[in-house]
Amino acid sequence: MLTSKDRLIVVACDGVWERVRPPGNEEMVKHVNAKLDIGKSLVDIIEGVFGNMISPNPRETGLGGDNMTCILVLVQNMVPQRRSCVMF
């Protein structure tokens, strides 16, 4: 469940998470938040992340040679107010 403290959701395939140091999810969120704080766009952030992860040789298998998919979703200020509802 999202709360008003949540800022973003990171959805990524295993090829991305295998390249992020443990605990990967926390490191990724810290990295993205730091880049957002200095005004980087989502495109620039993902390009930077992938630039450090993708193998220089696309024919290589293993870490950095796997498929890479990542979606960043900004959810800051998107959490609706709770409203009470009464049904009769």
Secondary structure, 3 states (H helix, E strand, C coil): CCCCCCCEEEEECHHHHCCCCCCHHHHHHHHHHHHHHCCCCHHHHHHHHHHHHCCCCCCCCCCCCCCCCEEEEECCCCCCCCCCCCCC
